[in-house]
Amino acid sequence: MIFGLHKIIEQKIQEAQARGDFDNLPGSGRPVEIEDDSHVPEDLRLAYKILKNANCVPPEIELKKEIRQMEEMLEDLSDEKESYRQVKRINYKIMQLNMMRKTSPLLEETEIYFKKVAEKLKNKIR
């Protein structure tokens, strides 16, 4: 039964090739890009794929991206008070991210400490 089905499918594919149904398809002649989703739990892969195809990013990823952007902006600040405010905003976002994850505190993102940032800025100015 299954062998007969495979034979019919193969025949239909060959007929379509002969008609040129597969010519000029998007991506024709280029290697197939296979995404590595081994880091995503197996039961979530389909959901993540659907979200990605819909251009939706999981909230945790969006928040991490926002934190990285804020950290980059912090590096360009020279005013100490504004740097302090930015550190507080970053730490708030990190706290939000850690609360979303529901993981062990050992795996949480670490907050930025203002004294270290201020010292780094002083060294940068010199």
C-alpha positions in Angstrom: 0.0 0.0 0.0 2.6 2.5 1.0 5.0 1.5 -1.8 2.2 2.2 -4.3 1.6 5.6 -2.8 5.3 6.5 -3.0 5.3 5.4 -6.7 2.2 7.6 -7.5 3.8 10.6 -5.7 7.1 10.1 -7.5 5.3 9.9 -10.9 3.4 13.2 -10.1 6.6 14.9 -9.2 8.3 13.8 -12.5 5.3 15.0 -14.5 5.4 18.4 -12.8 9.2 18.6 -13.5 8.6 17.8 -17.2 5.9 20.5 -17.4 8.3 23.0 -15.8 6.2 23.6 -12.7 9.3 23.8 -10.6 11.2 26.3 -12.8 11.8 29.8 -11.6 10.6 29.2 -8.0 11.8 31.7 -5.4 15.3 30.6 -4.2 15.9 28.5 -7.2 19.5 27.5 -7.7 20.5 28.5 -4.1 21.1 26.2 -1.2 18.3 25.6 1.2 18.8 27.6 4.5 18.2 25.3 7.4 17.9 27.1 10.7 19.5 25.6 13.8 16.7 25.5 16.4 18.4 22.9 18.6 18.5 25.4 21.4 14.7 25.7 21.5 12.8 23.0 23.4 11.2 20.5 21.1 7.7 21.3 22.2 8.1 25.0 21.5 9.8 24.8 18.1 6.6 24.9 16.0 5.2 27.9 18.0 8.5 29.8 17.7 8.6 29.1 13.9 5.0 30.4 13.6 5.9 33.6 15.6 9.0 34.1 13.6 7.2 33.8 10.3 4.6 36.3 11.5 7.5 38.7 12.5 6.6 38.4 16.1 9.4 38.3 18.6 9.0 36.6 22.1 8.7 39.3 24.8 11.9 38.1 26.5 14.0 38.6 23.3 12.5 42.0 22.7 13.3 43.1 26.2 16.9 41.8 25.9 17.3 43.8 22.7 16.0 46.9 24.4 18.4 46.4 27.3 21.4 46.1 24.9 20.3 49.3 23.1 20.0 51.1 26.4 23.5 49.9 27.5 25.0 51.2 24.2 23.3 54.6 24.8 24.8 54.6 28.3 28.3 54.3 26.9 27.8 57.6 25.0 26.5 59.6 28.0 29.0 61.9 29.7 26.6 63.5 32.2 26.8 61.7 35.5 23.2 62.4 36.5 21.9 61.2 33.2 24.1 58.1 33.4 22.6 57.3 36.8 19.1 57.7 35.4 19.9 55.4 32.5 21.4 52.8 34.8 18.2 52.9 36.9 16.1 52.4 33.7 18.3 49.5 32.6 18.1 47.8 36.0 14.3 48.1 35.9 14.3 46.4 32.5 16.6 43.7 33.8 14.3 43.1 36.7 11.3 42.8 34.3 13.3 40.3 32.3 14.3 38.2 35.3 10.7 38.2 36.5 9.4 36.9 33.1 11.8 34.0 33.0 10.9 32.3 36.2 14.3 30.6 36.4 16.9 30.1 39.1 18.3 33.4 40.5 21.7 32.0 39.4 20.7 32.3 35.8 19.3 35.8 36.0 20.8 38.8 34.2 22.9 40.9 36.5 22.0 44.5 37.2 24.4 47.3 36.4 26.0 49.1 39.4 26.3 52.8 39.0 29.7 53.1 40.8 31.3 50.7 38.3 29.7 52.7 35.4 30.8 56.0 36.8 34.4 54.7 37.3 34.4 53.4 33.7 33.2 56.8 32.4 35.9 58.6 34.4 38.6 56.3 32.9 37.1 56.9 29.4 37.3 60.7 29.8 41.0 60.7 30.9 
